[in-house]
């Protein structure tokens, strides 16, 4: 699903344009190329896509996992860069 946020036209994290309505977000797919939490793999995929000249959009997120202790966990994703309409 694409991303929609009322009052925003671009993602503040990555600069990709957001879709204009919530309905359009529900009906627009995102081509995810890779996701995971291993930094070395993330870096290798980015290097390979860069070497191939393929446009992509990386995204990194941090979340705090609370169970018996607090720890921070990274999550990374790489999506195909959307084509401009």
PDB file of N, CA, C and O in Angstrom:
ATOM      1  N   UNK A   1       0.841  -1.173   0.000  1.00  0.00           N
ATOM      2  CA  UNK A   1       0.000   0.000   0.000  1.00  0.00           C
ATOM      3  C   UNK A   1       0.887   1.237   0.000  1.00  0.00           C
ATOM      4  O   UNK A   1       1.900   1.278   0.698  1.00  0.00           O
ATOM      5  N   UNK A   2       0.514   2.229  -0.769  1.00  0.00           N
ATOM      6  CA  UNK A   2       1.212   3.516  -0.781  1.00  0.00           C
ATOM      7  C   UNK A   2       0.877   4.275   0.494  1.00  0.00           C
ATOM      8  O   UNK A   2       0.022   3.856   1.275  1.00  0.00           O
ATOM      9  N   UNK A   3       1.557   5.389   0.693  1.00  0.00           N
ATOM     10  CA  UNK A   3       1.360   6.129   1.941  1.00  0.00           C
ATOM     11  C   UNK A   3       0.606   7.437   1.706  1.00  0.00           C
ATOM     12  O   UNK A   3       0.861   8.158   0.741  1.00  0.00           O
ATOM     13  N   UNK A   4      -0.328   7.722   2.611  1.00  0.00           N
ATOM     14  CA  UNK A   4      -1.080   8.976   2.601  1.00  0.00           C
ATOM     15  C   UNK A   4      -1.076   9.547   4.009  1.00  0.00           C
ATOM     16  O   UNK A   4      -1.347   8.833   4.975  1.00  0.00           O
ATOM     17  N   UNK A   5      -0.769  10.829   4.127  1.00  0.00           N
ATOM     18  CA  UNK A   5      -0.872  11.527   5.411  1.00  0.00           C
ATOM     19  C   UNK A   5      -1.541  12.864   5.150  1.00  0.00           C
ATOM     20  O   UNK A   5      -1.054  13.666   4.353  1.00  0.00           O
ATOM     21  N   UNK A   6      -2.632  13.097   5.809  1.00  0.00           N
ATOM     22  CA  UNK A   6      -3.384  14.338   5.608  1.00  0.00           C
ATOM     23  C   UNK A   6      -2.480  15.538   5.881  1.00  0.00           C
ATOM     24  O   UNK A   6      -1.821  15.614   6.918  1.00  0.00           O
ATOM     25  N   UNK A   7      -2.461  16.474   4.931  1.00  0.00           N
ATOM     26  CA  UNK A   7      -1.675  17.689   5.086  1.00  0.00           C
ATOM     27  C   UNK A   7      -0.226  17.574   4.631  1.00  0.00           C
ATOM     28  O   UNK A   7       0.521  18.549   4.714  1.00  0.00           O
ATOM     29  N   UNK A   8       0.182  16.410   4.154  1.00  0.00           N
ATOM     30  CA  UNK A   8       1.556  16.222   3.699  1.00  0.00           C
ATOM     31  C   UNK A   8       1.560  15.778   2.243  1.00  0.00           C
ATOM     32  O   UNK A   8       0.708  14.992   1.829  1.00  0.00           O
ATOM     33  N   UNK A   9       2.511  16.276   1.468  1.00  0.00           N
ATOM     34  CA  UNK A   9       2.606  15.866   0.068  1.00  0.00           C
ATOM     35  C   UNK A   9       3.853  15.031  -0.205  1.00  0.00           C
ATOM     36  O   UNK A   9       3.941  14.369  -1.239  1.00  0.00           O
ATOM     37  N   UNK A  10       4.825  15.057   0.723  1.00  0.00           N
ATOM     38  CA  UNK A  10       6.025  14.239   0.569  1.00  0.00           C
ATOM     39  C   UNK A  10       6.401  13.612   1.909  1.00  0.00           C
ATOM     40  O   UNK A  10       6.087  14.148   2.971  1.00  0.00           O
ATOM     41  N   UNK A  11       7.075  12.477   1.838  1.00  0.00           N
ATOM     42  CA  UNK A  11       7.551  11.789   3.039  1.00  0.00           C
ATOM     43  C   UNK A  11       8.704  12.590   3.633  1.00  0.00           C
ATOM     44  O   UNK A  11       9.645  12.942   2.922  1.00  0.00           O
ATOM     45  N   UNK A  12       8.638  12.876   4.918  1.00  0.00           N
ATOM     46  CA  UNK A  12       9.704  13.668   5.539  1.00  0.00           C
ATOM     47  C   UNK A  12      10.984  12.861   5.700  1.00  0.00           C
ATOM     48  O   UNK A  12      12.061  13.441   5.840  1.00  0.00           O
ATOM     49  N   UNK A  13      10.889  11.529   5.683  1.00  0.00           N
ATOM     50  CA  UNK A  13      12.073  10.686   5.832  1.00  0.00           C
ATOM     51  C   UNK A  13      12.847  10.516   4.528  1.00  0.00           C
ATOM     52  O   UNK A  13      14.075  10.591   4.517  1.00  0.00           O
ATOM     53  N   UNK A  14      12.126  10.287   3.429  1.00  0.00           N
ATOM     54  CA  UNK A  14      12.815   9.941   2.186  1.00  0.00           C
ATOM     55  C   UNK A  14      12.525  10.870   1.014  1.00  0.00           C
ATOM     56  O   UNK A  14      13.177  10.766  -0.025  1.00  0.00           O
ATOM     57  N   UNK A  15      11.560  11.779   1.159  1.00  0.00           N
ATOM     58  CA  UNK A  15      11.286  12.754   0.106  1.00  0.00           C
ATOM     59  C   UNK A  15      10.432  12.265  -1.045  1.00  0.00           C
ATOM     60  O   UNK A  15      10.197  13.014  -1.993  1.00  0.00           O
ATOM     61  N   UNK A  16       9.961  11.031  -0.989  1.00  0.00           N
ATOM     62  CA  UNK A  16       9.103  10.515  -2.064  1.00  0.00           C
ATOM     63  C   UNK A  16       7.722  11.163  -1.950  1.00  0.00           C
ATOM     64  O   UNK A  16       7.194  11.320  -0.849  1.00  0.00           O
ATOM     65  N   UNK A  17       7.135  11.540  -3.100  1.00  0.00           N
ATOM     66  CA  UNK A  17       5.786  12.113  -3.053  1.00  0.00           C
ATOM     67  C   UNK A  17       4.769  11.110  -2.496  1.00  0.00           C
ATOM     68  O   UNK A  17       4.801   9.927  -2.835  1.00  0.00           O
ATOM     69  N   UNK A  18       3.877  11.595  -1.644  1.00  0.00           N
ATOM     70  CA  UNK A  18       2.798  10.763  -1.108  1.00  0.00           C
ATOM     71  C   UNK A  18       1.593  10.881  -2.032  1.00  0.00           C
ATOM     72  O   UNK A  18       1.452  11.866  -2.756  1.00  0.00           O
ATOM     73  N   UNK A  19       0.733   9.882  -2.004  1.00  0.00           N
ATOM     74  CA  UNK A  19      -0.481   9.937  -2.817  1.00  0.00           C
ATOM     75  C   UNK A  19      -1.443  10.955  -2.215  1.00  0.00           C
ATOM     76  O   UNK A  19      -1.330  11.308  -1.041  1.00  0.00           O
ATOM     77  N   UNK A  20      -2.392  11.425  -3.028  1.00  0.00           N
ATOM     78  CA  UNK A  20      -3.256  12.525  -2.627  1.00  0.00           C
ATOM     79  C   UNK A  20      -4.446  12.192  -1.752  1.00  0.00           C
ATOM     80  O   UNK A  20      -4.992  13.079  -1.096  1.00  0.00           O
ATOM     81  N   UNK A  21      -4.865  10.923  -1.726  1.00  0.00           N
ATOM     82  CA  UNK A  21      -6.031  10.565  -0.922  1.00  0.00           C
ATOM     83  C   UNK A  21      -5.815   9.223  -0.230  1.00  0.00           C
ATOM     84  O   UNK A  21      -4.987   8.415  -0.652  1.00  0.00           O
ATOM     85  N   UNK A  22      -6.576   9.002   0.840  1.00  0.00           N
ATOM     86  CA  UNK A  22      -6.497   7.732   1.555  1.00  0.00           C
ATOM     87  C   UNK A  22      -6.953   6.575   0.665  1.00  0.00           C
ATOM     88  O   UNK A  22      -6.387   5.483   0.721  1.00  0.00           O
ATOM     89  N   UNK A  23      -7.989   6.821  -0.163  1.00  0.00           N
ATOM     90  CA  UNK A  23      -8.486   5.795  -1.074  1.00  0.00           C
ATOM     91  C   UNK A  23      -7.412   5.392  -2.086  1.00  0.00           C
ATOM     92  O   UNK A  23      -7.227   4.208  -2.369  1.00  0.00           O
ATOM     93  N   UNK A  24      -6.714   6.376  -2.621  1.00  0.00           N
ATOM     94  CA  UNK A  24      -5.655   6.076  -3.592  1.00  0.00           C
ATOM     95  C   UNK A  24      -4.535   5.283  -2.916  1.00  0.00           C
ATOM     96  O   UNK A  24      -3.944   4.402  -3.540  1.00  0.00           O
ATOM     97  N   UNK A  25      -4.240   5.580  -1.664  1.00  0.00           N
ATOM     98  CA  UNK A  25      -3.204   4.841  -0.929  1.00  0.00           C
ATOM     99  C   UNK A  25      -3.572   3.366  -0.812  1.00  0.00           C
ATOM    100  O   UNK A  25      -2.720   2.493  -0.975  1.00  0.00           O
ATOM    101  N   UNK A  26      -4.853   3.091  -0.526  1.00  0.00           N
ATOM    102  CA  UNK A  26      -5.312   1.702  -0.395  1.00  0.00           C
ATOM    103  C   UNK A  26      -5.207   0.939  -1.705  1.00  0.00           C
ATOM    104  O   UNK A  26      -5.039  -0.281  -1.697  1.00  0.00           O
ATOM    105  N   UNK A  27      -5.305   1.644  -2.838  1.00  0.00           N
ATOM    106  CA  UNK A  27      -5.330   0.987  -4.145  1.00  0.00           C
ATOM    107  C   UNK A  27      -4.026   1.111  -4.927  1.00  0.00           C
ATOM    108  O   UNK A  27      -3.977   0.757  -6.105  1.00  0.00           O
ATOM    109  N   UNK A  28      -2.981   1.606  -4.293  1.00  0.00           N
ATOM    110  CA  UNK A  28      -1.683   1.750  -4.955  1.00  0.00           C
ATOM    111  C   UNK A  28      -0.684   0.820  -4.298  1.00  0.00           C
ATOM    112  O   UNK A  28      -0.430   0.913  -3.097  1.00  0.00           O
ATOM    113  N   UNK A  29      -0.124  -0.066  -5.080  1.00  0.00           N
ATOM    114  CA  UNK A  29       0.858  -1.005  -4.548  1.00  0.00           C
ATOM    115  C   UNK A  29       2.250  -0.385  -4.504  1.00  0.00           C
ATOM    116  O   UNK A  29       2.554   0.544  -5.251  1.00  0.00           O
ATOM    117  N   UNK A  30       3.070  -0.904  -3.636  1.00  0.00           N
ATOM    118  CA  UNK A  30       4.463  -0.503  -3.540  1.00  0.00           C
ATOM    119  C   UNK A  30       5.294  -1.735  -3.840  1.00  0.00           C
ATOM    120  O   UNK A  30       5.086  -2.792  -3.243  1.00  0.00           O
ATOM    121  N   UNK A  31       6.232  -1.604  -4.762  1.00  0.00           N
ATOM    122  CA  UNK A  31       7.096  -2.725  -5.121  1.00  0.00           C
ATOM    123  C   UNK A  31       8.271  -2.800  -4.160  1.00  0.00           C
ATOM    124  O   UNK A  31       9.280  -2.117  -4.338  1.00  0.00           O
ATOM    125  N   UNK A  32       8.128  -3.640  -3.139  1.00  0.00           N
ATOM    126  CA  UNK A  32       9.196  -3.800  -2.150  1.00  0.00           C
ATOM    127  C   UNK A  32      10.227  -4.770  -2.721  1.00  0.00           C
ATOM    128  O   UNK A  32       9.888  -5.878  -3.136  1.00  0.00           O
ATOM    129  N   UNK A  33      11.482  -4.345  -2.737  1.00  0.00           N
ATOM    130  CA  UNK A  33      12.548  -5.173  -3.275  1.00  0.00           C
ATOM    131  C   UNK A  33      13.226  -6.022  -2.202  1.00  0.00           C
ATOM    132  O   UNK A  33      13.681  -7.131  -2.481  1.00  0.00           O
ATOM    133  N   UNK A  34      13.293  -5.501  -0.973  1.00  0.00           N
ATOM    134  CA  UNK A  34      13.953  -6.212   0.125  1.00  0.00           C
ATOM    135  C   UNK A  34      13.516  -5.595   1.441  1.00  0.00           C
ATOM    136  O   UNK A  34      13.248  -4.395   1.508  1.00  0.00           O
ATOM    137  N   UNK A  35      13.442  -6.408   2.487  1.00  0.00           N
ATOM    138  CA  UNK A  35      13.270  -5.869   3.839  1.00  0.00           C
ATOM    139  C   UNK A  35      13.917  -6.823   4.827  1.00  0.00           C
ATOM    140  O   UNK A  35      14.037  -8.018   4.558  1.00  0.00           O
ATOM    141  N   UNK A  36      14.324  -6.304   5.950  1.00  0.00           N
ATOM    142  CA  UNK A  36      14.965  -7.127   6.959  1.00  0.00           C
ATOM    143  C   UNK A  36      15.588  -6.277   8.038  1.00  0.00           C
ATOM    144  O   UNK A  36      15.305  -5.084   8.141  1.00  0.00           O
ATOM    145  N   UNK A  37      16.442  -6.892   8.848  1.00  0.00           N
ATOM    146  CA  UNK A  37      17.082  -6.151   9.928  1.00  0.00           C
ATOM    147  C   UNK A  37      18.582  -6.406  10.001  1.00  0.00           C
ATOM    148  O   UNK A  37      19.200  -6.171  11.039  1.00  0.00           O
ATOM    149  N   UNK A  38      19.170  -6.883   8.912  1.00  0.00           N
ATOM    150  CA  UNK A  38      20.613  -7.135   8.891  1.00  0.00           C
ATOM    151  C   UNK A  38      21.322  -6.066   8.073  1.00  0.00           C
ATOM    152  O   UNK A  38      21.156  -5.991   6.856  1.00  0.00           O
ATOM    153  N   UNK A  39      22.112  -5.241   8.750  1.00  0.00           N
ATOM    154  CA  UNK A  39      22.794  -4.109   8.123  1.00  0.00           C
ATOM    155  C   UNK A  39      23.674  -4.541   6.945  1.00  0.00           C
ATOM    156  O   UNK A  39      23.661  -3.876   5.909  1.00  0.00           O
ATOM    157  N   UNK A  40      24.432  -5.627   7.071  1.00  0.00           N
ATOM    158  CA  UNK A  40      25.331  -6.057   6.001  1.00  0.00           C
ATOM    159  C   UNK A  40      24.555  -6.412   4.733  1.00  0.00           C
ATOM    160  O   UNK A  40      24.967  -6.052   3.631  1.00  0.00           O
ATOM    161  N   UNK A  41      23.441  -7.113   4.887  1.00  0.00           N
ATOM    162  CA  UNK A  41      22.605  -7.457   3.729  1.00  0.00           C
ATOM    163  C   UNK A  41      22.033  -6.198   3.095  1.00  0.00           C
ATOM    164  O   UNK A  41      22.055  -6.052   1.873  1.00  0.00           O
ATOM    165  N   UNK A  42      21.530  -5.305   3.904  1.00  0.00           N
ATOM    166  CA  UNK A  42      20.974  -4.035   3.441  1.00  0.00           C
ATOM    167  C   UNK A  42      22.011  -3.297   2.592  1.00  0.00           C
ATOM    168  O   UNK A  42      21.702  -2.832   1.495  1.00  0.00           O
ATOM    169  N   UNK A  43      23.233  -3.193   3.099  1.00  0.00           N
ATOM    170  CA  UNK A  43      24.294  -2.502   2.373  1.00  0.00           C
ATOM    171  C   UNK A  43      24.648  -3.195   1.064  1.00  0.00           C
ATOM    172  O   UNK A  43      24.916  -2.528   0.064  1.00  0.00           O
ATOM    173  N   UNK A  44      24.651  -4.543   1.059  1.00  0.00           N
ATOM    174  CA  UNK A  44      24.954  -5.285  -0.179  1.00  0.00           C
ATOM    175  C   UNK A  44      23.878  -5.084  -1.237  1.00  0.00           C
ATOM    176  O   UNK A  44      24.187  -4.907  -2.415  1.00  0.00           O
ATOM    177  N   UNK A  45      22.615  -5.110  -0.821  1.00  0.00           N
ATOM    178  CA  UNK A  45      21.521  -4.916  -1.776  1.00  0.00           C
ATOM    179  C   UNK A  45      21.588  -3.507  -2.362  1.00  0.00           C
ATOM    180  O   UNK A  45      21.440  -3.332  -3.572  1.00  0.00           O
ATOM    181  N   UNK A  46      21.807  -2.512  -1.521  1.00  0.00           N
ATOM    182  CA  UNK A  46      21.913  -1.137  -2.001  1.00  0.00           C
ATOM    183  C   UNK A  46      23.074  -1.003  -2.984  1.00  0.00           C
ATOM    184  O   UNK A  46      22.928  -0.363  -4.026  1.00  0.00           O
ATOM    185  N   UNK A  47      24.223  -1.599  -2.665  1.00  0.00           N
ATOM    186  CA  UNK A  47      25.388  -1.526  -3.558  1.00  0.00           C
ATOM    187  C   UNK A  47      25.093  -2.184  -4.906  1.00  0.00           C
ATOM    188  O   UNK A  47      25.466  -1.654  -5.953  1.00  0.00           O
ATOM    189  N   UNK A  48      24.424  -3.335  -4.880  1.00  0.00           N
ATOM    190  CA  UNK A  48      24.108  -4.036  -6.128  1.00  0.00           C
ATOM    191  C   UNK A  48      23.129  -3.225  -6.984  1.00  0.00           C
ATOM    192  O   UNK A  48      23.308  -3.124  -8.198  1.00  0.00           O
ATOM    193  N   UNK A  49      22.105  -2.650  -6.363  1.00  0.00           N
ATOM    194  CA  UNK A  49      21.145  -1.838  -7.109  1.00  0.00           C
ATOM    195  C   UNK A  49      21.818  -0.591  -7.668  1.00  0.00           C
ATOM    196  O   UNK A  49      21.553  -0.184  -8.799  1.00  0.00           O
ATOM    197  N   UNK A  50      22.680   0.005  -6.873  1.00  0.00           N
ATOM    198  CA  UNK A  50      23.409   1.191  -7.307  1.00  0.00           C
ATOM    199  C   UNK A  50      24.319   0.851  -8.484  1.00  0.00           C
ATOM    200  O   UNK A  50      24.353   1.585  -9.472  1.00  0.00           O
ATOM    201  N   UNK A  51      25.059  -0.261  -8.387  1.00  0.00           N
ATOM    202  CA  UNK A  51      25.946  -0.696  -9.469  1.00  0.00           C
ATOM    203  C   UNK A  51      25.180  -0.971 -10.756  1.00  0.00           C
ATOM    204  O   UNK A  51      25.692  -0.736 -11.851  1.00  0.00           O
ATOM    205  N   UNK A  52      23.945  -1.471 -10.625  1.00  0.00           N
ATOM    206  CA  UNK A  52      23.116  -1.787 -11.793  1.00  0.00           C
ATOM    207  C   UNK A  52      22.411  -0.550 -12.347  1.00  0.00           C
ATOM    208  O   UNK A  52      21.777  -0.615 -13.400  1.00  0.00           O
ATOM    209  N   UNK A  53      22.521   0.569 -11.644  1.00  0.00           N
ATOM    210  CA  UNK A  53      21.860   1.788 -12.100  1.00  0.00           C
ATOM    211  C   UNK A  53      20.353   1.753 -11.928  1.00  0.00           C
ATOM    212  O   UNK A  53      19.629   2.482 -12.606  1.00  0.00           O
ATOM    213  N   UNK A  54      19.877   0.905 -11.020  1.00  0.00           N
ATOM    214  CA  UNK A  54      18.436   0.767 -10.801  1.00  0.00           C
ATOM    215  C   UNK A  54      17.974   1.752  -9.733  1.00  0.00           C
ATOM    216  O   UNK A  54      18.528   1.759  -8.633  1.00  0.00           O
ATOM    217  N   UNK A  55      16.969   2.588 -10.025  1.00  0.00           N
ATOM    218  CA  UNK A  55      16.482   3.523  -9.010  1.00  0.00           C
ATOM    219  C   UNK A  55      15.768   2.784  -7.868  1.00  0.00           C
ATOM    220  O   UNK A  55      14.996   1.855  -8.105  1.00  0.00           O
ATOM    221  N   UNK A  56      16.032   3.203  -6.652  1.00  0.00           N
ATOM    222  CA  UNK A  56      15.436   2.564  -5.473  1.00  0.00           C
ATOM    223  C   UNK A  56      15.309   3.581  -4.368  1.00  0.00           C
ATOM    224  O   UNK A  56      15.884   4.667  -4.439  1.00  0.00           O
ATOM    225  N   UNK A  57      14.550   3.227  -3.342  1.00  0.00           N
ATOM    226  CA  UNK A  57      14.351   4.106  -2.192  1.00  0.00           C
ATOM    227  C   UNK A  57      14.577   3.313  -0.922  1.00  0.00           C
ATOM    228  O   UNK A  57      13.728   2.501  -0.554  1.00  0.00           O
ATOM    229  N   UNK A  58      15.712   3.522  -0.228  1.00  0.00           N
ATOM    230  CA  UNK A  58      15.937   2.816   1.031  1.00  0.00           C
ATOM    231  C   UNK A  58      15.229   3.519   2.191  1.00  0.00           C
ATOM    232  O   UNK A  58      15.016   4.731   2.156  1.00  0.00           O
ATOM    233  N   UNK A  59      14.875   2.765   3.191  1.00  0.00           N
ATOM    234  CA  UNK A  59      14.237   3.341   4.374  1.00  0.00           C
ATOM    235  C   UNK A  59      14.698   2.572   5.598  1.00  0.00           C
ATOM    236  O   UNK A  59      14.707   1.341   5.604  1.00  0.00           O
ATOM    237  N   UNK A  60      15.078   3.301   6.631  1.00  0.00           N
ATOM    238  CA  UNK A  60      15.498   2.690   7.888  1.00  0.00           C
ATOM    239  C   UNK A  60      14.593   3.185   8.996  1.00  0.00           C
ATOM    240  O   UNK A  60      14.263   4.369   9.061  1.00  0.00           O
ATOM    241  N   UNK A  61      14.193   2.274   9.863  1.00  0.00           N
ATOM    242  CA  UNK A  61      13.325   2.618  10.981  1.00  0.00           C
ATOM    243  C   UNK A  61      13.884   2.018  12.254  1.00  0.00           C
ATOM    244  O   UNK A  61      14.479   0.940  12.229  1.00  0.00           O
ATOM    245  N   UNK A  62      13.699   2.696  13.346  1.00  0.00           N
ATOM    246  CA  UNK A  62      14.091   2.194  14.671  1.00  0.00           C
ATOM    247  C   UNK A  62      12.824   1.988  15.482  1.00  0.00           C
ATOM    248  O   UNK A  62      11.909   2.810  15.440  1.00  0.00           O
ATOM    249  N   UNK A  63      12.774   0.903  16.209  1.00  0.00           N
ATOM    250  CA  UNK A  63      11.648   0.699  17.114  1.00  0.00           C
ATOM    251  C   UNK A  63      12.191   0.172  18.441  1.00  0.00           C
ATOM    252  O   UNK A  63      13.213  -0.513  18.478  1.00  0.00           O
ATOM    253  N   UNK A  64      11.516   0.490  19.494  1.00  0.00           N
ATOM    254  CA  UNK A  64      11.916   0.003  20.812  1.00  0.00           C
ATOM    255  C   UNK A  64      11.039  -1.192  21.162  1.00  0.00           C
ATOM    256  O   UNK A  64       9.811  -1.105  21.169  1.00  0.00           O
ATOM    257  N   UNK A  65      11.690  -2.291  21.446  1.00  0.00           N
ATOM    258  CA  UNK A  65      10.981  -3.516  21.807  1.00  0.00           C
ATOM    259  C   UNK A  65      10.954  -3.602  23.329  1.00  0.00           C
ATOM    260  O   UNK A  65      11.996  -3.590  23.985  1.00  0.00           O
ATOM    261  N   UNK A  66       9.764  -3.688  23.866  1.00  0.00           N
ATOM    262  CA  UNK A  66       9.632  -3.784  25.318  1.00  0.00           C
ATOM    263  C   UNK A  66       9.083  -5.149  25.703  1.00  0.00           C
ATOM    264  O   UNK A  66       7.923  -5.467  25.442  1.00  0.00           O
ATOM    265  N   UNK A  67       9.909  -5.918  26.306  1.00  0.00           N
ATOM    266  CA  UNK A  67       9.459  -7.188  26.848  1.00  0.00           C
ATOM    267  C   UNK A  67       9.880  -7.145  28.311  1.00  0.00           C
ATOM    268  O   UNK A  67       9.246  -6.478  29.129  1.00  0.00           O
ATOM    269  N   UNK A  68      10.943  -7.852  28.630  1.00  0.00           N
ATOM    270  CA  UNK A  68      11.464  -7.783  29.985  1.00  0.00           C
ATOM    271  C   UNK A  68      12.521  -6.691  30.111  1.00  0.00           C
ATOM    272  O   UNK A  68      12.844  -6.236  31.208  1.00  0.00           O
ATOM    273  N   UNK A  69      13.037  -6.293  28.990  1.00  0.00           N
ATOM    274  CA  UNK A  69      14.020  -5.211  28.987  1.00  0.00           C
ATOM    275  C   UNK A  69      13.773  -4.334  27.757  1.00  0.00           C
ATOM    276  O   UNK A  69      13.057  -4.725  26.836  1.00  0.00           O
ATOM    277  N   UNK A  70      14.363  -3.175  27.758  1.00  0.00           N
ATOM    278  CA  UNK A  70      14.227  -2.279  26.609  1.00  0.00           C
ATOM    279  C   UNK A  70      15.405  -2.486  25.678  1.00  0.00           C
ATOM    280  O   UNK A  70      16.557  -2.526  26.111  1.00  0.00           O
ATOM    281  N   UNK A  71      15.109  -2.616  24.405  1.00  0.00           N
ATOM    282  CA  UNK A  71      16.176  -2.659  23.419  1.00  0.00           C
ATOM    283  C   UNK A  71      15.648  -2.029  22.138  1.00  0.00           C
ATOM    284  O   UNK A  71      14.451  -2.051  21.853  1.00  0.00           O
ATOM    285  N   UNK A  72      16.560  -1.480  21.396  1.00  0.00           N
ATOM    286  CA  UNK A  72      16.192  -0.840  20.154  1.00  0.00           C
ATOM    287  C   UNK A  72      16.428  -1.831  19.022  1.00  0.00           C
ATOM    288  O   UNK A  72      17.422  -2.557  19.027  1.00  0.00           O
ATOM    289  N   UNK A  73      15.536  -1.862  18.073  1.00  0.00           N
ATOM    290  CA  UNK A  73      15.635  -2.795  16.962  1.00  0.00           C
ATOM    291  C   UNK A  73      15.512  -2.028  15.659  1.00  0.00           C
ATOM    292  O   UNK A  73      14.628  -1.184  15.510  1.00  0.00           O
ATOM    293  N   UNK A  74      16.391  -2.318  14.719  1.00  0.00           N
ATOM    294  CA  UNK A  74      16.355  -1.657  13.415  1.00  0.00           C
ATOM    295  C   UNK A  74      15.567  -2.498  12.426  1.00  0.00           C
ATOM    296  O   UNK A  74      15.567  -3.728  12.486  1.00  0.00           O
ATOM    297  N   UNK A  75      14.909  -1.818  11.532  1.00  0.00           N
ATOM    298  CA  UNK A  75      14.210  -2.469  10.431  1.00  0.00           C
ATOM    299  C   UNK A  75      14.538  -1.665   9.187  1.00  0.00           C
ATOM    300  O   UNK A  75      14.438  -0.439   9.203  1.00  0.00           O
ATOM    301  N   UNK A  76      14.921  -2.325   8.123  1.00  0.00           N
ATOM    302  CA  UNK A  76      15.290  -1.650   6.892  1.00  0.00           C
ATOM    303  C   UNK A  76      14.482  -2.206   5.730  1.00  0.00           C
ATOM    304  O   UNK A  76      14.162  -3.394   5.699  1.00  0.00           O
ATOM    305  N   UNK A  77      14.158  -1.359   4.792  1.00  0.00           N
ATOM    306  CA  UNK A  77      13.419  -1.784   3.609  1.00  0.00           C
ATOM    307  C   UNK A  77      13.947  -1.025   2.402  1.00  0.00           C
ATOM    308  O   UNK A  77      14.411   0.110   2.513  1.00  0.00           O
ATOM    309  N   UNK A  78      13.868  -1.675   1.251  1.00  0.00           N
ATOM    310  CA  UNK A  78      14.250  -1.034  -0.007  1.00  0.00           C
ATOM    311  C   UNK A  78      13.104  -1.271  -0.973  1.00  0.00           C
ATOM    312  O   UNK A  78      12.701  -2.409  -1.211  1.00  0.00           O
ATOM    313  N   UNK A  79      12.584  -0.183  -1.526  1.00  0.00           N
ATOM    314  CA  UNK A  79      11.468  -0.251  -2.461  1.00  0.00           C
ATOM    315  C   UNK A  79      11.903   0.278  -3.812  1.00  0.00           C
ATOM    316  O   UNK A  79      12.842   1.066  -3.922  1.00  0.00           O
ATOM    317  N   UNK A  80      11.204  -0.170  -4.829  1.00  0.00           N
ATOM    318  CA  UNK A  80      11.418   0.347  -6.165  1.00  0.00           C
ATOM    319  C   UNK A  80      10.986   1.817  -6.149  1.00  0.00           C
ATOM    320  O   UNK A  80       9.940   2.162  -5.601  1.00  0.00           O
ATOM    321  N   UNK A  81      11.796   2.660  -6.750  1.00  0.00           N
ATOM    322  CA  UNK A  81      11.430   4.079  -6.795  1.00  0.00           C
ATOM    323  C   UNK A  81      10.232   4.253  -7.710  1.00  0.00           C
ATOM    324  O   UNK A  81      10.244   3.756  -8.837  1.00  0.00           O
ATOM    325  N   UNK A  82       9.201   4.943  -7.255  1.00  0.00           N
ATOM    326  CA  UNK A  82       8.007   5.095  -8.093  1.00  0.00           C
ATOM    327  C   UNK A  82       8.289   5.946  -9.316  1.00  0.00           C
ATOM    328  O   UNK A  82       9.137   6.837  -9.288  1.00  0.00           O
ATOM    329  N   UNK A  83       7.572   5.663 -10.381  1.00  0.00           N
ATOM    330  CA  UNK A  83       7.709   6.465 -11.586  1.00  0.00           C
ATOM    331  C   UNK A  83       6.868   7.720 -11.409  1.00  0.00           C
ATOM    332  O   UNK A  83       5.785   7.683 -10.824  1.00  0.00           O
ATOM    333  N   UNK A  84       7.374   8.807 -11.913  1.00  0.00           N
ATOM    334  CA  UNK A  84       6.661  10.088 -11.821  1.00  0.00           C
ATOM    335  C   UNK A  84       5.551  10.124 -12.844  1.00  0.00           C
ATOM    336  O   UNK A  84       5.758   9.791 -14.011  1.00  0.00           O
ATOM    337  N   UNK A  85       4.363  10.530 -12.403  1.00  0.00           N
ATOM    338  CA  UNK A  85       3.200  10.584 -13.306  1.00  0.00           C
ATOM    339  C   UNK A  85       3.182  11.887 -14.090  1.00  0.00           C
ATOM    340  O   UNK A  85       2.280  12.110 -14.897  1.00  0.00           O
TER     341      UNK A  85
END
